[in-house]
């Protein structure tokens, strides 16, 4: 077989991952910079803040199902272009809202409708050859991190209205850049367009590439039921183990991913650092967290080729459990430390331990540790998240399910994931109030540990397998 020329693959990935997927991160990170600025400009209740932070997920719930159906019927490319429209509308409405919470909430729903998590990931995986599939699949998570970090940095120096303007221009650029790109070969094969699939593969692999073997593999992977892409026939396909087993694994992995609490950290980053007692400008550790998450996904993308999906995700979840448990312990001991040494305002009488008071140097060191380590633990937690838990599930989203059900399966998975994110983000301030920060962070640590066990016991390794081989791991659609 002629050697692949990957130039056009990287070009397409640069548009979809390097530009389109960045829009996801800007939506996810926006509430973290919007809420602190709104608090300085007007009165806003705790309930209103939680709605502003979480309502984009309501849009994502509906968007996930709509995206799944659109990507199956219209193709991955056209769906990405269509999703740019609600994104543009959402950023515009929020930017012109003058701080009206109702308009901001509607804008957040529109932003959520335009989030292209599933279809962009499917596009990246389906255009890639076996050698580059891991890098392209993981690059989506890296670009989300870029978007989050970008909006944190913009929020630190610009008013939130200007942030809306900058972020609203990105989907406009995406809409233009998607025009010359091809549709993915698996979708074209699924819809009986073999000639177009060959042209797409030739563009993606190079004009001298022999497409016949890859085309035959895609035809075999879709099974005898391939060709009918109606929603009813697609749903019937889930009776086969080759369709429903990978879907159940995907759903489980994504539920675990969201329950680790990372999106609560992202959505409330600035306020979270205030709450855990970081004494410096809270934008600084928030931006650092975004940069570290980006660094983590970059490291994870590189390590995927060497260690594979399964060990990377298991190791990542385990490290997240360690750092979140240490954060819970530190916050607990910090509260006790401040009370014992009368370093906080309290209605209770307190007596300073004279022996400890004399060791003012040790006291200062301890206080410095309790001020710094919480931010340090959150940063390390986000780094560990980026390396595996934040990267591998999105790669699996484009890999595991057969092409015939991939649009619907990815839509269902992301729908359930966003329900979970909505619950996590909406409940975070109330969990902090009800079971205190120690209990909240302890809960997230336990979830991370459970995800480690699930990954080791139930998740398949797909490293080194072709897309056709992966999609028949649990059987064909016959």
C-alpha positions as CSV (number, residue, x, y, z in Angstrom):
1,X,0.0,0.0,0.0
2,X,1.2,3.5,-0.8
3,X,2.5,5.5,2.1
4,X,-0.1,8.0,3.5
5,X,0.5,11.7,3.0
6,X,-1.0,13.2,6.2
7,X,-0.9,16.9,5.2
8,X,-4.6,17.3,4.5
9,X,-5.5,15.2,7.6
10,X,-3.6,17.7,9.7
11,X,-5.2,20.6,7.8
12,X,-8.8,19.3,8.5
13,X,-7.9,18.5,12.1
14,X,-6.5,22.0,12.6
15,X,-9.8,23.5,11.6
16,X,-12.1,21.2,13.6
17,X,-9.8,20.7,16.6
18,X,-7.8,23.9,16.5
19,X,-10.7,26.3,15.9
20,X,-14.1,24.6,16.2
21,X,-13.5,22.7,19.4
22,X,-12.1,25.7,21.1
23,X,-15.6,27.1,21.1
24,X,-16.6,24.4,23.5
25,X,-14.0,25.5,26.0
26,X,-15.1,29.2,25.8
27,X,-18.7,28.2,26.7
28,X,-17.5,26.0,29.6
29,X,-15.2,28.6,31.1
30,X,-17.3,31.7,30.5
31,X,-19.4,31.6,33.7
32,X,-16.2,31.5,35.8
33,X,-15.2,35.0,34.6
34,X,-18.8,36.4,34.1
35,X,-20.1,35.8,37.7
36,X,-17.4,37.6,39.6
37,X,-17.7,40.7,37.3
38,X,-21.5,40.6,37.6
39,X,-21.3,40.5,41.4
40,X,-19.3,43.7,41.3
41,X,-21.8,45.4,39.0
42,X,-25.1,44.3,40.5
43,X,-26.9,42.2,43.0
44,X,-27.1,38.6,41.9
45,X,-28.4,35.8,44.2
46,X,-26.8,32.4,44.8
47,X,-29.6,30.7,42.9
48,X,-29.2,33.1,39.9
49,X,-25.5,32.4,39.8
50,X,-26.0,28.7,39.8
51,X,-28.5,29.0,36.9
52,X,-26.1,31.2,34.9
53,X,-23.3,28.6,35.4
54,X,-25.4,25.6,34.6
55,X,-28.0,26.6,32.0
56,X,-25.6,26.1,29.1
57,X,-25.9,22.4,30.0
58,X,-29.7,22.5,29.4
59,X,-29.0,23.7,25.9
60,X,-26.4,21.0,25.5
61,X,-29.0,18.4,26.6
62,X,-31.2,19.2,23.6
63,X,-28.2,20.0,21.4
64,X,-26.8,16.5,22.0
65,X,-29.9,14.7,20.7
66,X,-30.3,17.1,17.8
67,X,-26.7,16.9,16.9
68,X,-26.8,13.1,17.0
69,X,-29.7,13.1,14.5
70,X,-28.3,15.8,12.3
71,X,-24.9,14.2,12.1
72,X,-26.5,10.9,11.0
73,X,-28.8,12.5,8.4
74,X,-26.8,15.4,7.1
75,X,-23.2,14.4,7.9
76,X,-20.6,15.5,10.4
77,X,-19.4,18.5,8.3
78,X,-22.7,20.1,7.8
79,X,-23.7,19.6,11.4
80,X,-20.6,21.4,12.7
81,X,-21.5,24.3,10.4
82,X,-25.1,24.4,11.6
83,X,-24.1,24.4,15.2
84,X,-22.1,27.7,14.7
85,X,-25.5,29.6,14.3
86,X,-26.8,29.1,17.9
87,X,-23.3,29.8,19.2
88,X,-23.2,33.1,17.4
89,X,-26.7,34.0,18.6
90,X,-25.8,33.1,22.3
91,X,-22.7,35.2,22.5
92,X,-24.5,38.1,20.8
93,X,-27.5,38.0,23.2
94,X,-25.3,37.8,26.3
95,X,-23.0,40.6,25.0
96,X,-26.1,42.9,24.5
97,X,-27.9,41.8,27.7
98,X,-26.7,44.8,29.8
99,X,-26.5,42.3,32.7
100,X,-30.1,41.2,32.5
101,X,-30.0,37.8,34.1
102,X,-33.0,36.5,32.0
103,X,-31.3,37.4,28.7
104,X,-28.0,36.0,30.0
105,X,-29.7,32.7,30.8
106,X,-31.3,32.5,27.4
107,X,-28.0,33.2,25.8
108,X,-26.4,30.4,27.9
109,X,-29.0,28.0,26.6
110,X,-28.2,29.0,23.0
111,X,-24.5,28.6,23.7
112,X,-25.2,25.1,24.9
113,X,-27.2,24.2,21.8
114,X,-24.2,25.1,19.7
115,X,-21.7,23.1,21.7
116,X,-20.3,20.6,19.2
117,X,-18.7,18.1,21.6
118,X,-19.8,14.8,20.0
119,X,-19.8,15.7,16.3
120,X,-16.4,17.4,16.3
121,X,-14.9,14.4,18.0
122,X,-16.5,11.9,15.6
123,X,-15.2,14.0,12.7
124,X,-11.7,14.0,14.0
125,X,-11.6,10.3,14.6
126,X,-13.3,9.4,11.3
127,X,-10.9,11.4,9.1
128,X,-7.8,10.0,10.7
129,X,-5.7,6.9,9.8
130,X,-4.7,4.4,12.4
131,X,-1.4,6.0,13.1
132,X,-2.8,9.5,13.8
133,X,-6.3,8.6,15.2
134,X,-5.1,8.8,18.8
135,X,-3.5,12.2,18.4
136,X,-6.5,13.7,16.5
137,X,-9.0,12.2,19.0
138,X,-7.1,13.5,22.0
139,X,-6.5,16.9,20.3
140,X,-10.2,17.7,20.8
141,X,-9.9,17.6,24.6
142,X,-6.7,19.8,24.3
143,X,-8.6,22.4,22.3
144,X,-11.4,22.5,24.9
145,X,-8.6,23.3,27.4
146,X,-7.3,26.0,25.1
147,X,-10.8,27.5,25.0
148,X,-11.2,27.5,28.8
149,X,-7.8,29.0,29.3
150,X,-8.4,31.6,26.6
151,X,-11.7,32.8,28.3
152,X,-10.0,32.9,31.7
153,X,-7.2,35.1,30.3
154,X,-9.6,37.3,28.5
155,X,-11.8,37.7,31.6
156,X,-8.8,38.8,33.7
157,X,-8.1,41.8,31.4
158,X,-11.3,42.5,29.6
159,X,-14.9,43.4,30.5
160,X,-17.2,40.4,30.0
161,X,-19.0,42.2,27.1
162,X,-15.7,42.3,25.2
163,X,-15.1,38.7,26.0
164,X,-18.5,37.9,24.3
165,X,-17.4,39.8,21.2
166,X,-14.1,37.9,20.9
167,X,-15.6,34.5,21.6
168,X,-18.5,35.2,19.3
169,X,-16.2,35.7,16.4
170,X,-14.7,32.2,16.7
171,X,-17.8,30.3,15.3
172,X,-18.0,32.8,12.4
173,X,-14.4,31.8,11.5
174,X,-15.4,28.1,11.9
175,X,-18.4,28.5,9.5
176,X,-16.1,29.9,6.8
177,X,-13.2,27.4,7.3
178,X,-15.5,24.3,7.2
179,X,-16.7,25.1,3.6
180,X,-13.8,23.5,1.7
181,X,-13.3,20.4,4.0
182,X,-14.6,17.0,3.0
183,X,-17.2,14.8,4.7
184,X,-15.9,11.8,6.6
185,X,-15.4,8.6,4.6
186,X,-17.3,6.3,7.1
187,X,-20.4,8.5,6.9
188,X,-20.3,8.5,3.1
189,X,-19.9,4.7,3.0
190,X,-22.8,4.3,5.4
191,X,-25.0,6.4,3.1
192,X,-24.0,4.5,0.0
193,X,-21.8,7.1,-1.5
194,X,-18.7,5.0,-2.2
195,X,-17.4,7.2,-5.0
196,X,-17.5,10.3,-2.7
197,X,-15.9,8.2,0.1
198,X,-13.0,7.3,-2.2
199,X,-12.5,11.0,-3.2
200,X,-12.6,12.0,0.5
201,X,-10.0,9.3,1.4
202,X,-7.8,10.4,-1.5
203,X,-7.9,14.0,-0.3
204,X,-7.2,12.9,3.3
205,X,-4.5,10.3,2.6
206,X,-2.9,11.7,-0.6
207,X,-3.8,11.2,-4.2
208,X,-1.4,8.2,-4.6
209,X,-3.1,6.3,-1.7
210,X,-4.8,3.0,-2.6
211,X,-8.2,3.4,-0.9
212,X,-9.6,0.0,-1.7
213,X,-8.5,-1.8,1.5
214,X,-9.8,0.9,3.8
215,X,-13.1,1.1,1.9
216,X,-13.6,-2.6,2.2
217,X,-12.9,-2.5,5.9
218,X,-15.5,0.2,6.4
219,X,-18.1,-1.7,4.4
220,X,-17.4,-4.8,6.4
221,X,-17.7,-2.9,9.8
222,X,-21.2,-1.6,9.1
223,X,-22.7,-5.1,8.7
224,X,-25.4,-6.3,6.4
225,X,-27.9,-3.8,7.9
226,X,-25.8,-0.9,6.7
227,X,-27.3,1.5,4.2
228,X,-30.7,2.3,5.9
229,X,-29.9,5.4,8.1
230,X,-33.4,6.1,9.3
231,X,-33.7,6.8,13.1
232,X,-36.0,3.7,13.6
233,X,-33.6,1.3,11.9
234,X,-30.6,2.9,13.7
235,X,-32.3,2.4,17.1
236,X,-33.1,-1.3,16.1
237,X,-29.4,-1.8,15.5
238,X,-28.8,-1.4,19.3
239,X,-30.2,-5.0,19.8
240,X,-26.8,-6.3,18.6
241,X,-24.0,-6.5,21.2
242,X,-21.7,-4.8,18.8
243,X,-23.8,-1.7,19.2
244,X,-25.2,-1.7,22.7
245,X,-22.1,-2.9,24.6
246,X,-19.8,0.0,23.5
247,X,-22.6,2.4,24.2
248,X,-23.0,1.2,27.8
249,X,-19.3,1.5,28.3
250,X,-19.3,5.1,26.8
251,X,-22.2,6.2,29.0
252,X,-20.5,4.8,32.2
253,X,-17.2,6.4,31.4
254,X,-18.7,9.8,30.8
255,X,-20.9,9.6,33.9
256,X,-17.8,8.9,36.0
257,X,-15.9,11.7,34.2
258,X,-18.5,14.3,35.1
259,X,-19.0,13.1,38.7
260,X,-15.2,13.6,39.4
261,X,-16.2,17.3,39.9
262,X,-13.9,18.8,37.3
263,X,-16.6,20.8,35.6
264,X,-17.6,22.3,39.0
265,X,-14.0,23.5,39.3
266,X,-14.1,24.9,35.7
267,X,-17.5,26.7,36.0
268,X,-16.7,28.1,39.5
269,X,-12.9,28.5,39.2
270,X,-12.6,32.1,40.3
271,X,-15.1,31.8,43.2
272,X,-13.7,28.4,44.2
273,X,-10.2,29.8,44.8
274,X,-11.8,32.6,46.9
275,X,-13.7,30.0,49.0
276,X,-10.7,27.7,49.7
277,X,-8.9,30.7,51.0
278,X,-6.4,31.6,48.3
279,X,-5.0,34.9,49.4
280,X,-3.8,36.2,46.0
281,X,-5.8,37.5,43.0
282,X,-8.2,34.5,42.3
283,X,-7.9,35.0,38.5
284,X,-4.2,34.1,38.8
285,X,-4.8,30.5,40.0
286,X,-7.8,30.2,37.8
287,X,-5.7,31.0,34.7
288,X,-3.0,28.7,36.0
289,X,-5.6,25.9,36.4
290,X,-6.6,26.4,32.7
291,X,-3.0,26.3,31.6
292,X,-2.3,23.2,33.7
293,X,-5.3,21.5,32.2
294,X,-4.0,22.4,28.8
295,X,-0.6,21.1,29.7
296,X,-2.2,17.9,31.0
297,X,-4.1,17.2,27.7
298,X,-0.9,17.9,25.8
299,X,1.0,15.4,27.9
300,X,-1.9,12.9,27.5
301,X,-1.9,13.3,23.8
302,X,1.8,12.5,23.6
303,X,1.5,9.5,26.1
304,X,-1.4,7.9,24.2
305,X,0.8,6.5,21.6
306,X,3.2,5.0,24.2
307,X,0.9,3.7,26.9
308,X,-2.5,3.3,25.3
309,X,-6.0,4.5,26.4
310,X,-6.7,2.2,29.4
311,X,-3.6,2.6,31.6
312,X,-3.6,6.4,31.0
313,X,-7.2,6.8,32.1
314,X,-6.9,4.5,35.1
315,X,-3.7,6.2,36.3
316,X,-5.2,9.7,35.7
317,X,-8.3,8.8,37.8
318,X,-6.2,7.4,40.6
319,X,-4.0,10.6,40.8
320,X,-7.1,12.7,40.8
321,X,-8.5,10.8,43.8
322,X,-5.2,11.4,45.7
323,X,-5.2,15.1,45.0
324,X,-8.9,15.7,45.7
325,X,-8.6,13.7,49.0
326,X,-5.6,15.8,50.0
327,X,-7.5,19.0,49.2
328,X,-10.4,17.8,51.4
329,X,-7.9,17.0,54.2
330,X,-6.1,20.3,53.9
331,X,-9.3,22.3,54.0
332,X,-10.4,20.4,57.1
333,X,-7.2,21.0,58.9
334,X,-7.0,24.6,57.8
335,X,-10.4,25.4,59.4
336,X,-9.2,23.7,62.6
337,X,-5.9,25.6,62.5
338,X,-7.5,29.0,62.0
339,X,-10.0,28.4,64.8
340,X,-7.3,27.1,67.3
341,X,-5.1,30.2,66.7
342,X,-7.9,32.7,66.7
343,X,-7.1,33.7,63.1
344,X,-10.7,34.0,62.0
345,X,-13.7,36.0,63.3
346,X,-15.8,33.8,65.6
347,X,-18.4,34.3,68.2
348,X,-16.8,31.7,70.3
349,X,-14.2,32.5,72.9
350,X,-10.8,31.2,72.0
351,X,-7.5,31.0,73.7
352,X,-4.2,31.1,71.9
353,X,-1.9,28.3,72.9
354,X,1.1,30.2,74.2
355,X,3.6,27.5,73.4
356,X,2.5,27.6,69.8
357,X,2.2,31.3,69.7
358,X,5.9,31.6,70.7
359,X,6.8,29.6,67.6
360,X,5.6,32.4,65.3
361,X,7.9,31.2,62.6
362,X,6.3,27.7,62.5
363,X,2.9,29.4,62.7
364,X,3.6,31.5,59.7
365,X,4.9,28.5,57.7
366,X,1.8,26.5,58.5
367,X,-0.5,29.4,57.5
368,X,1.5,29.8,54.3
369,X,1.1,26.1,53.6
370,X,-2.7,26.2,54.2
371,X,-3.0,29.2,52.0
372,X,-1.0,27.8,49.1
373,X,-1.6,24.0,49.1
374,X,-5.3,24.1,48.2
375,X,-4.6,25.9,45.0
376,X,-1.6,23.6,44.4
377,X,-3.9,20.5,44.9
378,X,-6.5,21.8,42.5
379,X,-3.9,22.5,39.9
380,X,-2.4,19.0,40.2
381,X,-5.9,17.5,40.1
382,X,-6.6,19.4,36.8
383,X,-3.3,18.3,35.4
384,X,-4.1,14.6,36.2
385,X,-7.5,15.1,34.7
386,X,-6.1,16.5,31.4
387,X,-3.6,13.6,31.1
388,X,-6.3,10.8,30.9
389,X,-9.8,11.3,32.3
390,X,-10.3,14.5,30.3
391,X,-8.8,13.1,27.1
392,X,-9.5,9.4,26.6
393,X,-13.4,9.4,26.9
394,X,-13.7,11.9,24.1
395,X,-11.4,9.7,22.0
396,X,-13.6,6.7,22.8
397,X,-16.6,8.7,21.7
398,X,-15.3,8.7,18.1
399,X,-13.8,5.2,18.2
400,X,-16.0,2.6,20.0
401,X,-19.4,2.6,18.3
402,X,-19.9,1.4,14.7
403,X,-20.5,4.2,12.1
404,X,-24.1,3.2,11.6
405,X,-25.0,4.1,15.2
406,X,-22.2,6.5,16.0
407,X,-24.3,9.7,15.5
408,X,-27.1,8.5,17.7
409,X,-24.8,6.8,20.2
410,X,-22.6,9.9,20.6
411,X,-25.7,12.0,21.0
412,X,-27.2,9.8,23.7
413,X,-23.8,9.6,25.5
414,X,-23.3,13.4,25.4
415,X,-26.9,14.0,26.4
416,X,-26.4,11.8,29.6
417,X,-23.1,13.4,30.2
418,X,-24.6,16.9,30.1
419,X,-27.4,15.9,32.4
420,X,-24.7,14.8,34.8
421,X,-22.7,18.0,34.3
422,X,-25.8,20.1,34.9
423,X,-26.4,18.2,38.2
424,X,-22.8,18.6,39.3
425,X,-22.6,22.3,38.4
426,X,-26.0,23.2,39.8
427,X,-25.5,21.2,43.0
428,X,-21.9,22.3,43.7
429,X,-22.7,25.5,45.7
430,X,-25.4,23.7,47.6
431,X,-23.1,20.7,48.4
432,X,-20.5,23.2,49.7
433,X,-23.2,24.7,52.0
434,X,-24.8,21.4,53.1
435,X,-21.9,18.9,53.5
436,X,-19.1,21.6,53.6
437,X,-16.1,21.7,51.3
438,X,-14.5,18.7,53.0
439,X,-17.5,16.5,52.3
440,X,-17.8,17.8,48.7
441,X,-14.2,17.2,47.8
442,X,-14.2,13.9,49.6
443,X,-17.2,12.8,47.5
444,X,-15.3,13.7,44.3
445,X,-12.2,11.7,45.5
446,X,-14.3,8.6,46.0
447,X,-15.8,8.9,42.5
448,X,-12.3,9.2,41.0
449,X,-11.3,6.0,42.9
450,X,-14.4,4.1,41.6
451,X,-13.6,5.3,38.0
452,X,-10.1,3.8,38.4
453,X,-11.7,0.4,39.3
454,X,-14.2,0.6,36.4
455,X,-11.5,1.5,33.8
456,X,-9.3,-1.5,34.8
457,X,-12.2,-4.0,34.8
458,X,-14.5,-2.9,32.0
459,X,-12.8,-0.6,29.4
460,X,-11.2,-2.1,26.3
461,X,-7.8,-1.1,24.9
462,X,-8.0,0.3,21.3
463,X,-4.4,1.4,20.8
464,X,-3.0,0.0,17.5
465,X,-6.3,-1.2,16.1
466,X,-7.9,0.2,12.9
467,X,-11.3,1.9,13.1
468,X,-12.9,-1.1,11.4
469,X,-11.3,-3.5,14.0
470,X,-12.4,-1.4,17.0
471,X,-16.0,-1.2,15.7
472,X,-16.2,-5.0,15.6
473,X,-14.7,-5.7,19.1
474,X,-18.1,-6.7,20.4
475,X,-19.4,-8.2,17.2
476,X,-20.8,-7.1,13.9
477,X,-24.2,-5.6,13.3
478,X,-25.6,-8.8,11.9
